[in-house]
Amino acid sequence: MLQGKKIFLEALVKSRFNTFIHFNDYTLEELLQIFQYTCEKNDYIAEKQVLEKVKEVLSSQLKEKDEQFANGRYVRNLFMTLH
Protein backbone atom coordinates (compact mmCIF):
# COMPACT_ATOMS: atom_id res chain seq x y z
CA MET A 1 0.00 0.00 0.00
CA LEU A 2 2.72 2.50 0.91
CA GLN A 3 4.76 1.60 -2.16
CA GLY A 4 1.79 2.45 -4.38
CA LYS A 5 1.43 5.84 -2.70
CA LYS A 6 5.13 6.52 -3.18
CA ILE A 7 4.91 5.79 -6.89
CA PHE A 8 1.82 8.00 -7.20
CA LEU A 9 3.52 10.88 -5.38
CA GLU A 10 6.67 10.59 -7.52
CA ALA A 11 4.54 10.69 -10.67
CA LEU A 12 2.61 13.68 -9.33
CA VAL A 13 5.81 15.60 -8.57
CA LYS A 14 7.29 14.81 -11.98
CA SER A 15 4.13 16.02 -13.68
CA ARG A 16 4.26 19.35 -11.78
CA PHE A 17 7.97 20.11 -12.21
CA ASN A 18 9.83 19.90 -15.48
CA THR A 19 13.20 21.14 -14.24
CA PHE A 20 15.27 19.13 -11.81
CA ILE A 21 18.55 20.16 -10.25
CA HIS A 22 21.14 17.53 -9.48
CA PHE A 23 23.44 18.09 -6.52
CA ASN A 24 26.61 16.05 -6.23
CA ASP A 25 27.12 14.09 -3.04
CA TYR A 26 29.58 15.39 -0.50
CA THR A 27 32.98 13.72 -0.40
CA LEU A 28 34.20 11.90 2.69
CA GLU A 29 36.35 14.87 3.65
CA GLU A 30 33.46 17.30 3.21
CA LEU A 31 31.23 15.13 5.41
CA LEU A 32 33.92 15.09 8.07
CA GLN A 33 34.13 18.88 7.86
CA ILE A 34 30.36 19.11 8.28
CA PHE A 35 30.60 16.89 11.36
CA GLN A 36 33.39 19.04 12.83
CA TYR A 37 31.44 22.22 12.08
CA THR A 38 28.34 20.78 13.73
CA CYS A 39 30.38 19.89 16.80
CA GLU A 40 31.86 23.39 17.01
CA LYS A 41 28.46 25.02 16.43
CA ASN A 42 27.14 23.08 19.43
CA ASP A 43 30.15 23.90 21.66
CA TYR A 44 31.78 20.46 21.37
CA ILE A 45 35.33 19.57 20.50
CA ALA A 46 35.64 16.23 18.73
CA GLU A 47 38.76 14.39 19.85
CA LYS A 48 41.02 12.71 17.30
CA GLN A 49 39.72 9.22 18.19
CA VAL A 50 36.12 10.34 17.67
CA LEU A 51 36.93 11.88 14.30
CA GLU A 52 38.70 8.70 13.21
CA LYS A 53 35.68 6.59 14.16
CA VAL A 54 33.27 9.02 12.48
CA LYS A 55 35.42 8.87 9.35
CA GLU A 56 35.20 5.05 9.39
CA VAL A 57 31.42 5.17 9.76
CA LEU A 58 31.02 7.76 7.01
CA SER A 59 33.31 5.84 4.68
CA SER A 60 31.25 2.70 5.22
CA GLN A 61 27.99 4.54 4.59
CA LEU A 62 29.31 6.07 1.37
CA LYS A 63 30.23 2.62 0.07
CA GLU A 64 26.77 1.22 0.87
CA LYS A 65 24.65 4.25 -0.09
CA ASP A 66 21.58 4.00 -2.25
CA GLU A 67 19.71 6.69 -4.17
CA GLN A 68 17.85 7.76 -1.02
CA PHE A 69 21.02 8.44 0.98
CA ALA A 70 21.04 12.04 2.18
CA ASN A 71 24.62 12.41 3.27
CA GLY A 72 24.38 15.85 4.90
CA ARG A 73 21.34 14.72 6.86
CA TYR A 74 23.15 11.51 7.81
CA VAL A 75 25.97 13.55 9.39
CA ARG A 76 23.48 15.60 11.38
CA ASN A 77 21.69 12.46 12.57
CA LEU A 78 25.03 10.86 13.46
CA PHE A 79 25.93 13.91 15.53
CA MET A 80 22.56 13.80 17.30
CA THR A 81 23.10 10.11 18.10
CA LEU A 82 26.47 10.87 19.68
CA HIS A 83 25.23 14.06 21.33
BALUM-962207 format. One record per residue: residue number from 0; x, y, z of N, C-alpha, C, O, CB in turn. Coordinates in Angstrom, 2 decimals, always signed. Glycine has a CB too. Layout:
BEGIN
  resi      n.x      n.y      n.z     ca.x     ca.y     ca.z      c.x      c.y      c.z      o.x      o.y      o.z     cb.x     cb.y     cb.z
   NUM        X        Y        Z        X        Y        Z        X        Y        Z        X        Y        Z        X        Y        Z
...
end
This chain:
BEGIN
  resi      n.x      n.y      n.z     ca.x     ca.y     ca.z      c.x      c.y      c.z      o.x      o.y      o.z     cb.x     cb.y     cb.z
     0    +0.83    -1.20    +0.00    +0.00    +0.00    +0.00    +0.87    +1.26    +0.00    +0.63    +2.18    -0.79    -0.94    +0.00    +1.22
     1    +1.87    +1.32    +0.87    +2.72    +2.50    +0.91    +3.54    +2.65    -0.37    +3.75    +3.77    -0.83    +3.64    +2.44    +2.11
     2    +3.99    +1.54    -0.93    +4.76    +1.60    -2.16    +3.93    +2.24    -3.28    +4.45    +3.05    -4.04    +5.24    +0.20    -2.58
     3    +2.68    +1.88    -3.37    +1.79    +2.45    -4.38    +1.64    +3.95    -4.21    +1.62    +4.70    -5.19    +0.43    +1.80    -4.32
     4    +1.54    +4.40    -2.96    +1.43    +5.84    -2.70    +2.71    +6.56    -3.08    +2.67    +7.68    -3.59    +1.10    +6.10    -1.22
     5    +3.85    +5.92    -2.83    +5.13    +6.52    -3.18    +5.23    +6.72    -4.69    +5.64    +7.78    -5.16    +6.29    +5.66    -2.67
     6    +4.86    +5.71    -5.43    +4.91    +5.79    -6.89    +3.97    +6.88    -7.39    +4.33    +7.65    -8.29    +4.54    +4.43    -7.53
     7    +2.78    +6.97    -6.81    +1.82    +8.00    -7.20    +2.39    +9.39    -6.91    +2.28   +10.28    -7.75    +0.49    +7.79    -6.45
     8    +2.98    +9.57    -5.74    +3.52   +10.88    -5.38    +4.69   +11.26    -6.29    +4.81   +12.42    -6.69    +3.97   +10.88    -3.93
     9    +5.55   +10.30    -6.61    +6.67   +10.59    -7.52    +6.14   +11.01    -8.89    +6.66   +11.96    -9.49    +7.59    +9.35    -7.66
    10    +5.13   +10.33    -9.37    +4.54   +10.69   -10.67    +3.90   +12.07   -10.60    +4.00   +12.85   -11.55    +3.49    +9.63   -11.10
    11    +3.25   +12.38    -9.50    +2.61   +13.68    -9.33    +3.66   +14.80    -9.33    +3.48   +15.82    -9.98    +1.80   +13.72    -8.01
    12    +4.75   +14.59    -8.61    +5.81   +15.60    -8.57    +6.42   +15.78    -9.95    +6.62   +16.92   -10.38    +6.90   +15.19    -7.56
    13    +6.70   +14.70   -10.64    +7.29   +14.81   -11.98    +6.36   +15.52   -12.95    +6.83   +16.20   -13.87    +7.65   +13.43   -12.51
    14    +5.07   +15.36   -12.77    +4.13   +16.02   -13.68    +4.03   +17.53   -13.38    +3.64   +18.30   -14.26    +2.75   +15.37   -13.59
    15    +4.37   +17.93   -12.18    +4.26   +19.35   -11.78    +5.54   +20.13   -12.05    +5.49   +21.34   -12.27    +3.91   +19.44   -10.31
    16    +6.67   +19.45   -12.04    +7.97   +20.11   -12.21    +8.68   +19.52   -13.42    +8.80   +18.31   -13.55    +8.84   +19.95   -10.94
    17    +9.13   +20.39   -14.29    +9.83   +19.90   -15.48   +11.32   +20.20   -15.44   +12.05   +19.82   -16.36    +9.23   +20.50   -16.72
    18   +11.78   +20.86   -14.41   +13.20   +21.14   -14.24   +13.66   +20.53   -12.93   +13.07   +20.76   -11.87   +13.48   +22.67   -14.28
    19   +14.71   +19.75   -13.01   +15.27   +19.13   -11.81   +16.73   +19.53   -11.69   +17.44   +19.61   -12.69   +15.12   +17.58   -11.87
    20   +17.17   +19.78   -10.50   +18.55   +20.16   -10.25   +19.25   +19.01    -9.55   +18.77   +18.50    -8.53   +18.64   +21.48    -9.40
    21   +20.37   +18.61   -10.09   +21.14   +17.53    -9.48   +22.25   +18.13    -8.64   +23.00   +18.99    -9.10   +21.72   +16.57   -10.57
    22   +22.37   +17.68    -7.40   +23.44   +18.09    -6.52   +24.36   +16.90    -6.31   +23.91   +15.81    -5.97   +22.90   +18.63    -5.17
    23   +25.65   +17.11    -6.49   +26.61   +16.05    -6.23   +26.66   +15.73    -4.75   +26.43   +16.60    -3.91   +28.00   +16.44    -6.75
    24   +26.96   +14.48    -4.43   +27.12   +14.09    -3.04   +28.38   +14.71    -2.47   +29.33   +15.00    -3.20   +27.16   +12.56    -2.91
    25   +28.38   +14.91    -1.17   +29.58   +15.39    -0.50   +30.63   +14.28    -0.51   +30.30   +13.10    -0.50   +29.27   +15.83    +0.95
    26   +31.89   +14.68    -0.52   +32.98   +13.72    -0.40   +33.13   +13.33    +1.07   +32.53   +13.95    +1.96   +34.31   +14.32    -0.96
    27   +33.93   +12.32    +1.32   +34.20   +11.90    +2.69   +34.78   +13.04    +3.51   +34.37   +13.27    +4.65   +35.15   +10.69    +2.71
    28   +35.73   +13.76    +2.93   +36.35   +14.87    +3.65   +35.36   +15.99    +3.93   +35.39   +16.60    +5.00   +37.54   +15.42    +2.86
    29   +34.48   +16.27    +2.98   +33.46   +17.30    +3.21   +32.49   +16.89    +4.30   +32.08   +17.73    +5.11   +32.69   +17.58    +1.91
    30   +32.12   +15.62    +4.35   +31.23   +15.13    +5.41   +31.90   +15.26    +6.76   +31.26   +15.63    +7.75   +30.83   +13.67    +5.15
    31   +33.18   +14.95    +6.81   +33.92   +15.09    +8.07   +33.98   +16.55    +8.50   +33.87   +16.86    +9.69   +35.34   +14.52    +7.93
    32   +34.15   +17.45    +7.55   +34.13   +18.88    +7.86   +32.77   +19.32    +8.39   +32.69   +20.12    +9.32   +34.50   +19.71    +6.61
    33   +31.71   +18.80    +7.80   +30.36   +19.11    +8.28   +30.20   +18.62    +9.71   +29.63   +19.32   +10.54   +29.29   +18.48    +7.36
    34   +30.69   +17.42   +10.00   +30.60   +16.89   +11.36   +31.37   +17.79   +12.33   +30.86   +18.13   +13.39   +31.15   +15.45   +11.42
    35   +32.58   +18.18   +11.96   +33.39   +19.04   +12.83   +32.70   +20.39   +13.03   +32.68   +20.92   +14.15   +34.80   +19.24   +12.25
    36   +32.15   +20.94   +11.98   +31.44   +22.22   +12.08   +30.24   +22.09   +13.01   +29.99   +22.98   +13.84   +30.98   +22.69   +10.69
    37   +29.51   +21.00   +12.88   +28.34   +20.78   +13.73   +28.76   +20.66   +15.19   +28.08   +21.18   +16.08   +27.58   +19.52   +13.29
    38   +29.86   +19.99   +15.43   +30.38   +19.89   +16.80   +30.70   +21.28   +17.35   +30.26   +21.64   +18.44   +31.65   +18.99   +16.85
    39   +31.46   +22.05   +16.58   +31.86   +23.39   +17.01   +30.64   +24.29   +17.23   +30.59   +25.05   +18.20   +32.79   +24.02   +15.99
    40   +29.68   +24.20   +16.34   +28.46   +25.02   +16.43   +27.70   +24.72   +17.73   +27.01   +25.59   +18.27   +27.55   +24.76   +15.21
    41   +27.83   +23.48   +18.22   +27.14   +23.08   +19.43   +28.06   +23.03   +20.64   +27.77   +22.35   +21.63   +26.49   +21.74   +19.23
    42   +29.18   +23.76   +20.55   +30.15   +23.90   +21.66   +30.78   +22.58   +22.09   +30.99   +22.35   +23.28   +29.48   +24.53   +22.85
    43   +31.08   +21.71   +21.12   +31.78   +20.46   +21.37   +33.10   +20.49   +20.62   +33.24   +21.12   +19.58   +30.92   +19.23   +20.94
    44   +34.06   +19.78   +21.18   +35.33   +19.57   +20.50   +35.47   +18.07   +20.30   +35.52   +17.31   +21.26   +36.54   +20.17   +21.32
    45   +35.52   +17.65   +19.05   +35.64   +16.23   +18.73   +37.10   +15.83   +18.84   +37.96   +16.38   +18.14   +35.07   +15.92   +17.31
    46   +37.39   +14.87   +19.70   +38.76   +14.39   +19.85   +39.17   +13.58   +18.62   +38.32   +13.13   +17.85   +38.90   +13.54   +21.13
    47   +40.47   +13.41   +18.46   +41.02   +12.71   +17.30   +40.43   +11.32   +17.14   +40.13   +10.91   +16.02   +42.52   +12.62   +17.42
    48   +40.26   +10.58   +18.25   +39.72    +9.22   +18.19   +38.27    +9.23   +17.70   +37.85    +8.34   +16.96   +39.80    +8.55   +19.56
    49   +37.52   +10.22   +18.10   +36.12   +10.34   +17.67   +36.08   +10.62   +16.18   +35.30   +10.01   +15.45   +35.39   +11.47   +18.46
    50   +36.91   +11.54   +15.72   +36.93   +11.88   +14.30   +37.35   +10.68   +13.44   +36.83   +10.49   +12.35   +37.89   +13.06   +14.05
    51   +38.28    +9.89   +13.95   +38.70    +8.70   +13.21   +37.56    +7.70   +13.10   +37.34    +7.11   +12.04   +39.92    +8.04   +13.89
    52   +36.82    +7.51   +14.18   +35.68    +6.59   +14.16   +34.56    +7.13   +13.26   +33.97    +6.37   +12.49   +35.13    +6.36   +15.59
    53   +34.29    +8.40   +13.34   +33.27    +9.02   +12.48   +33.68    +8.86   +11.02   +32.83    +8.58   +10.17   +33.08   +10.53   +12.84
    54   +34.94    +9.03   +10.73   +35.42    +8.87    +9.35   +35.21    +7.44    +8.87   +34.83    +7.23    +7.72   +36.91    +9.24    +9.26
    55   +35.45    +6.45    +9.74   +35.20    +5.05    +9.39   +33.73    +4.82    +9.08   +33.38    +4.17    +8.09   +35.64    +4.13   +10.53
    56   +32.87    +5.35    +9.94   +31.42    +5.17    +9.76   +30.96    +5.83    +8.46   +30.20    +5.24    +7.70   +30.64    +5.75   +10.97
    57   +31.42    +7.04    +8.22   +31.02    +7.76    +7.01   +31.53    +7.05    +5.76   +30.81    +6.95    +4.76   +31.54    +9.18    +7.05
    58   +32.75    +6.57    +5.81   +33.31    +5.84    +4.68   +32.48    +4.60    +4.36   +32.21    +4.30    +3.20   +34.76    +5.44    +4.96
    59   +32.08    +3.89    +5.39   +31.25    +2.70    +5.22   +29.90    +3.05    +4.61   +29.42    +2.37    +3.71   +31.05    +1.98    +6.56
    60   +29.30    +4.12    +5.10   +27.99    +4.54    +4.59   +28.08    +4.97    +3.12   +27.18    +4.68    +2.34   +27.44    +5.70    +5.44
    61   +29.16    +5.64    +2.76   +29.31    +6.07    +1.37   +29.44    +4.88    +0.43   +28.96    +4.93    -0.71   +30.54    +6.98    +1.23
    62   +30.07    +3.82    +0.89   +30.23    +2.62    +0.07   +28.91    +1.89    -0.12   +28.69    +1.26    -1.15   +31.26    +1.69    +0.68
    63   +28.03    +1.97    +0.88   +26.77    +1.22    +0.87   +25.56    +2.07    +0.49   +24.44    +1.57    +0.51   +26.54    +0.62    +2.22
    64   +25.77    +3.33    +0.14   +24.65    +4.25    -0.09   +23.77    +3.80    -1.25   +24.21    +3.13    -2.19   +25.17    +5.66    -0.35
    65   +22.51    +4.20    -1.15   +21.58    +4.00    -2.25   +21.11    +5.37    -2.72   +21.61    +6.39    -2.25   +20.37    +3.08    -1.82
    66   +20.16    +5.40    -3.62   +19.71    +6.69    -4.17   +18.98    +7.56    -3.16   +18.81    +8.76    -3.40   +18.80    +6.44    -5.35
    67   +18.55    +7.00    -2.05   +17.85    +7.76    -1.02   +18.79    +8.31    +0.05   +18.34    +9.03    +0.95   +16.80    +6.89    -0.37
    68   +20.07    +8.01    -0.04   +21.02    +8.44    +0.98   +21.18    +9.95    +0.95   +21.57   +10.51    -0.07   +22.39    +7.75    +0.78
    69   +20.89   +10.58    +2.05   +21.04   +12.04    +2.18   +22.24   +12.28    +3.08   +22.10   +12.31    +4.31   +19.73   +12.72    +2.76
    70   +23.40   +12.44    +2.48   +24.62   +12.41    +3.27   +24.77   +13.56    +4.26   +25.29   +13.34    +5.36   +25.77   +12.41    +2.37
    71   +24.34   +14.76    +3.93   +24.38   +15.85    +4.90   +23.46   +15.58    +6.09   +23.83   +15.82    +7.24   +23.99   +17.16    +4.23
    72   +22.28   +15.07    +5.80   +21.34   +14.72    +6.86   +21.89   +13.58    +7.72   +21.71   +13.56    +8.93   +19.96   +14.33    +6.26
    73   +22.56   +12.63    +7.06   +23.15   +11.51    +7.81   +24.16   +12.01    +8.84   +24.20   +11.51    +9.97   +23.82   +10.51    +6.85
    74   +24.98   +12.99    +8.46   +25.97   +13.55    +9.39   +25.27   +14.20   +10.57   +25.67   +14.02   +11.71   +26.87   +14.57    +8.67
    75   +24.22   +14.96   +10.29   +23.48   +15.60   +11.38   +22.88   +14.56   +12.32   +22.96   +14.71   +13.54   +22.37   +16.50   +10.82
    76   +22.29   +13.52   +11.74   +21.69   +12.46   +12.57   +22.76   +11.71   +13.36   +22.53   +11.33   +14.50   +20.90   +11.48   +11.70
    77   +23.92   +11.50   +12.76   +25.03   +10.86   +13.46   +25.46   +11.71   +14.65   +25.67   +11.19   +15.74   +26.22   +10.63   +12.51
    78   +25.58   +13.01   +14.44   +25.93   +13.91   +15.53   +24.89   +13.83   +16.65   +25.24   +13.74   +17.83   +26.05   +15.36   +15.03
    79   +23.62   +13.85   +16.29   +22.56   +13.80   +17.30   +22.59   +12.49   +18.08   +22.26   +12.47   +19.27   +21.19   +13.98   +16.64
    80   +22.98   +11.41   +17.42   +23.10   +10.11   +18.10   +24.21   +10.14   +19.12   +24.07    +9.59   +20.22   +23.35    +8.99   +17.09
    81   +25.31   +10.79   +18.77   +26.47   +10.87   +19.68   +26.31   +11.95   +20.73   +26.95   +11.91   +21.78   +27.74   +11.13   +18.88
    82   +25.48   +12.89   +20.46   +25.23   +14.06   +21.33   +24.71   +13.63   +22.63   +24.45   +14.47   +23.49   +24.28   +15.03   +20.69
end
